[in-house]
Amino acid sequence: MDFTLWDILRNLLLAARWTLALSAAAFIGGGVVGIAVMVARIDRRRPVQRGAELYIGLFQGTPLLMQLFLVFFGLPMLGLRIEPWTAAVLALTLSASAYLAEIWRGGVQALPLGQWDAGASLGLHYVAQLRLVILPQAFRITRAPTVGFLVQLVKSTALTSIIGFEEMMRAANAISNATFAPFEVYGFVALIYFAMCFPLTRYARALERKESFAGR
């Protein structure tokens, strides 16, 4: 069967939907877990803080590919059956949470201590101070690095093809084997990744300029 360039591109675009879905799921899940890890990281209780540091160090200090293998091949050995989609989301979520926690912790620590005092003077307890005063400001000043990390997360989804998840890179490998046209196939893959990531990169730079201008 002969494949036209449109056939190749169409199939890659269909597979790209799963790349975007995986990126979104991992980013949302990583954000939820990352907030919890970040709060533990700035906790005044040393054991809690050390536990968060260990969590972050574990996922930042080991390759994402190894984490994917441990989730996909390790959990079944413990009696937990897991599909490639679930394994990919879980591994990327855990990895993303470690990086997002550190990004947001930097935003919290960049705030003047007077912000905490202002919250306390209003009679707010610690959780309320975080929710109403500290975190909104921390998220605002870390928008650019957060978006920048999302770009890296989108590109990291390519690794999930190793465990059999049908995202764009796995589809590209199958199409390349069928068409014997690796240059065209992977050229389209590069263009699609660029189309997904370049707007985010530009947006992150715009946020950086805006934040830099606001800080003057």
N, C-alpha and C positions, 0 to 999 in steps of 0.2 A: 504493500500500500504506500502510495506517495503522499508525503506531507508537504503542503504549501507553507509559506512563511506565516500566513494567517492562521492555519491550523495549529502551528507551533505556538504562536502568540496567544491564540484563544485558549488553548489548554493551560498555558502558564498563568494567564489571568484568572482562570477558574481556580487554579491551585493557590493563587495569591490571596484569595478570599480567606483561606485557612491560615495563611501567614498573618493576615491582619486580625483574624479572630483570636488566634493564639496570643498575639502581641497584646491585644486589648484585655484578654482574660488574665494574663500574667501581670500586666501593669496594674489592673484594678486589685487583683488579689495581693500583689506585692505591696500596693499602697496601704491596704487594710492591715496586713501583717506588719508592714514597715512602721506604721504609726505606733503600734503596740511595742515594737522593739525599740523605737526611738524614745518612747516614754520610759521604758525600762532603763535605757542607756543613760538618761539624765536623772534617774531616781536617786534620792539622797541615801538610800540604803545600799551599802556597798555590795552585799551578795547579789542583789537584783542587778545592779550595774555591771558587775563582773560577768553574770550570766549573759547579759545582752552583748557585752564585749566578746565573749566566747562565741556566741551565735554569729555575730558579724564577722569575726575573724575566720570562722569555719567556712562560711560561704564565699567570702572574698578571697580567701587564701587557697582555695581548691578550684581546679578547672570545672567549668560548667559541664563539659562532656562527661567527666567522672561523676558529677552529681546526677546527670541523666541516667547513666548506667546503674548507679546505686538505687535510684528510685525504680527504674523499669525492671531490672534484673534482681535487685535485692528484696523488694517487697514481696514478690511471689515466693521467695524462699521462706518468708515468714508466714506464708499462708494467705497473703492478700493478693488476689488477682487484680491486675491493673492493665488498662488499655493504653495504647500509645498516646492518645489525646490527653487522658488523665495524667499520665506520667509526665508528659511535656508541660502541662499547665502547672502541676505541683512543683516540678524541679525549677521551672522558670520563676514561679511565684516566690519560692524560698530564696532563690538567688537575688531576685529583684528587691525583695524586702530588706535584705542586708544593705544593699547599696542606697536605697531610698531612705532607710533609717539614718544612715550617716550623712546624706545630703541634708535632710531636714534637721538633724541634730546641729549641723553647722549653722543653719538659720536660727535655731533657738539660741545658741550660744553667742550669735552675733548681736542679739538684742541687748540693749542696756539693762543692767540689773534694776534700774528704776521702773521698768515695765512690770516686773514681778511685784515691786513695792506698791505700784499704783493699783494693781489688782487686789493686793492684800488690804490696802486702805479702803477699798470699796466693800470689804467684808467678804470677798470671794474666797472659797476654800481652794486647795491646790488644783483639783480637777477642773473647777470652774475657771481658775486663772489660765490654765492651759487651753481650755476650749474657747474661751471668750476673748482672751487678751494675747496670749503668747503664740499659739499655733496659727491663727489667721495671719499674723505678721510674719512668722517664720515661713509659711507657705508662700507668701507674696514675694519675699526676697529670694526664695530658692526656686522660683518658677523656671528660670532659664536652665539651671543645671538639671532640673527634673525633666524638662522637655529634652535636653541633651541626652539624658540617660535613656529616655524612651527610644531615641534613634538607635542607640546601641542594643536595646532589647529587641527591636524589630530585626536587626541583622543577626542577633544571636539565635533567632528561631531556626535558622538554617541548620543548626546542629541537631535539631530534633529529627531530621531525616535519618540519622544513624539508628534510632530506635524504631523506625518504621512509620513515623507520623507522616501523613500525606500532605505536606506543605509544599511550597513552590520548589525548593531545592530537590526534594525527592521526585517530584513530577519532572523536573528538568533532567535528572539522571535517567529516568525511564524514557523520556522523549529522545534524549541524545542517543541512547542505545538503539532505539527503534529507527531513527532517521539517519544516523551516522553523520550528523551535522552539529558537532559540539560547539563550533564557533558561533553559529547562528543562535543555538539554544541558549548557551550561557551568556551570549551578548544580550539577548532579550531579558534574561534574568537580571543582569546587571542594570539594565535600563529600568526595569520594574522596581528594583530595590531603590534606585536613584529617585524614581518618581515618588516613592513612598516616603523616603527619608529627607530629601532635599527641602520640601516645604517645612518640615519640622525643624531642620537645621536653621533655615532662615528665620523661623519664628523664634527659636532660642536666641539667636543673635539680636533680633529686634528687642526681645525682653531684656537682654544684657545692656543694650544701649539705653533703653528706657530707664532701667534701674540705676545705671551709671549717671544719667542726666538728673534723675530725681534725687540722687545722693549729693549733688553739688550744692 
